[in-house]
Amino acid sequence: MNPNCVRKPEQIKLIMECRQSGLSDYQWCRKQGIHPGTFYNWVSKLRKAGYNIPDSESRSSALPAMQEVVKLDLAEHEAPAPAMAGQNANLPSPAAVSGIAAEMECGNIRVRIFNGADPAVIRNTLHCIGGMSHAW
């Protein structure tokens, strides 16, 4: 959708559809192919022009309207070292394995997050394997 071609009446219609959908603004925009920044620009400009635009339901309730659920099995025991690691990966020493904060498996991919892990590395890893950049 080309945001420059959307006239005020259509913007109002789309905003109202979003606000009545039960989804967060971000989730609704993603489903409709509208950049959330564009959507919020519409809301801001219309409010400045005197239109009464309702607040987002997820914003007013402070709870997300829809959540993605990912099952995590946390293990307290020491896990064996991986059989193979990527070219730029650093394998932890066996003593550090007990510092595992979380371990995730998806198909043939296993991700271990250690206590003190760099948040940027975690974010990039999750983004690469599951497209979860929106969770950050």
N, C-alpha and C positions, 0 to 999 in steps of 0.2 A: 504494500500500500504506500503510495506516494503521499507523505504528510502535507506537502505543499498544495495538493489538489483537493484536500478535504475542507469543505466549507463549514461555516459555523453550525448550521442545522444538523449536518452529518456528525460533526464533532460532539454536539450535545447528545445526539442519539447514541453514539458509541460510548460516551462517558456513562450515560444512564444504563445502557446494557451491561457495562462492566460493573457498575455499582450494585446492580440487581442480580448479578450472576452467582454471588456467594463465594467467588474467588477473590484472591488479593488482586490489586491493580496489576502487579507484576505478572502474576500467573495468567490473568486474562489477556494482558498485552502480548505475552509470549505466544499464546494460542491463536491470537488474531493477526500476528505478524506486525504488530505496531511496537515501535521502540518505546519503552517506558518513559524516557525523557521527553519524547514528543507528546505522549499522552499527558504528562504533568504540565507541559507548556500550554496545551489546550486548556486544561483545568484552570491554570493560573490566569491566562488571558481572559477566559470567559468570566471568571470571578471578578477580575478588575473591571470588566465591561458591565458588571452589575447582575450577571446571571447567578441564580441560586443553585450551586452545585453541591450535592450531598457529599459528606465525608465518606471515605472508603469504609466499608463495614469491618474489614479486618483491622483497620487503623482504630476505629472507635471501640472495638471490643478488645483490642490488644492481643488477640489470638489469631493465628493464621487460619484461614478458612479451609485450607487443604494442606496436608502434609504428605511428603514422601517418606515412607518408612523403609529403613534399611536394617536388616537383622544383623546384629553383631554378637558373636559368641566370644566371651572373654574367658581366657584360660589362665589359671594360676600356676600351672606347671611349666617347666622349662620346655621349650619347643626345640626340635632339632634344627641345626643350621640349614639354610636353603641349599638345594643341590646346585643351583646356578644363580648367578647374579648378573645384573646389567653391567655394561662396561664402566660406567661412572659410579657404581654403587660401592659403598664401604660396608663390609660385613662387620657386625659387632663382635667383640670378643665374647667367648662363652660366658664370662662373668656378667657381661652387659645384657645378655638375653633375659635375665630375670627382671630387667627394667622395662619390659614390654608393657606399654599402656593399653594397646589395642592391637588386634590382628584381624584382618578381613580377608575373606577368600571369595573370589567370584570366578567361577570356571577354573581355568588354569592359572589365575593370577592370585598371588598371596601378597598382602601388604601388611607389614608390621610397623606400628608406630611406637617409638620408644619414648620414655619419659625424657623431656627436654628437647624433643624434635623441633626443628625449625618450622614454624607455621607456614612459611612460604613454600617449603618443600612439600608439606602435606597437601596444601591447596593445589599446587601444580600436579602432584601425583593423582589426586582424586579427579581433577579436571581431565587429565589424560585418559584415565581408565573408565570414567563414568560420566563425564560431562556435568559434574556437580559444582561448577563454579558459582552457581546461584546460591549455594549454601553458605557462602562466605560473605 
